[in-house]
Amino acid sequence: MNELQSIIEQAWENRALLQDTKTTDAIRAVIELLDAGKLRVAEPKGDSWQVNEWVKKAVVLYFPIQK
């Protein structure tokens, strides 16, 4: 999971990486994990919710890589 997070964070800072297959594969892997219920954009933590920012970024980055 840390490798996916690293790739997503790098792509967020450098959108040119969206042309790289490794990056698009990582974004799609995050979406698949979300669809499977193995990953969440936000999780309950006590009385509040914690947002997984890198997952949110992956969702946003997913749109420009669609053809």
C-alpha positions as CSV (number, residue, x, y, z in Angstrom):
1,M,0.0,0.0,0.0
2,N,2.9,2.4,0.7
3,E,4.2,2.0,-2.8
4,L,0.7,2.9,-4.2
5,Q,0.6,5.9,-1.9
6,S,4.0,7.1,-3.0
7,I,3.2,6.8,-6.7
8,I,-0.1,8.7,-6.2
9,E,1.6,11.5,-4.2
10,Q,4.3,11.9,-6.9
11,A,1.7,12.1,-9.7
12,W,-0.3,14.6,-7.7
13,E,2.8,16.9,-7.6
14,N,3.8,16.2,-11.2
15,R,0.9,15.6,-13.6
16,A,3.3,14.7,-16.4
17,L,3.6,11.3,-14.6
18,L,0.0,10.6,-15.7
19,Q,1.5,9.5,-19.1
20,D,3.5,6.8,-17.3
21,T,2.0,3.3,-17.3
22,K,3.3,2.6,-13.8
23,T,1.3,5.6,-12.6
24,T,-1.9,4.8,-14.4
25,D,-1.7,1.2,-13.2
26,A,-1.3,2.5,-9.6
27,I,-4.3,4.8,-10.0
28,R,-6.4,2.0,-11.4
29,A,-5.3,-0.4,-8.6
30,V,-6.5,2.1,-6.0
31,I,-9.9,2.4,-7.7
32,E,-10.1,-1.4,-7.8
33,L,-9.4,-1.6,-4.0
34,L,-12.1,1.0,-3.4
35,D,-14.6,-0.9,-5.5
36,A,-13.7,-4.1,-3.6
37,G,-14.2,-2.4,-0.3
38,K,-10.6,-2.9,0.8
39,L,-9.8,0.8,0.9
40,R,-11.8,3.8,1.9
41,V,-11.5,7.5,1.1
42,A,-12.6,8.3,4.7
43,E,-12.6,6.1,7.8
44,P,-14.4,6.6,11.2
45,K,-11.9,7.5,13.9
46,G,-13.7,7.7,17.3
47,D,-16.3,10.4,17.0
48,S,-15.0,11.9,13.7
49,W,-13.8,10.8,10.3
50,Q,-10.3,10.7,9.0
51,V,-9.8,11.4,5.3
52,N,-7.2,9.3,3.4
53,E,-5.9,12.2,1.3
54,W,-3.8,10.1,-1.0
55,V,-6.8,7.9,-1.8
56,K,-8.9,11.1,-2.5
57,K,-6.1,12.3,-4.8
58,A,-6.1,8.9,-6.7
59,V,-9.9,9.4,-7.3
60,V,-9.3,12.9,-8.7
61,L,-6.4,11.6,-10.9
62,Y,-8.5,8.8,-12.2
63,F,-10.6,11.1,-14.3
64,P,-7.9,12.6,-16.6
65,I,-6.5,9.1,-17.4
66,Q,-9.8,7.9,-18.8
67,K,-10.1,7.7,-22.6
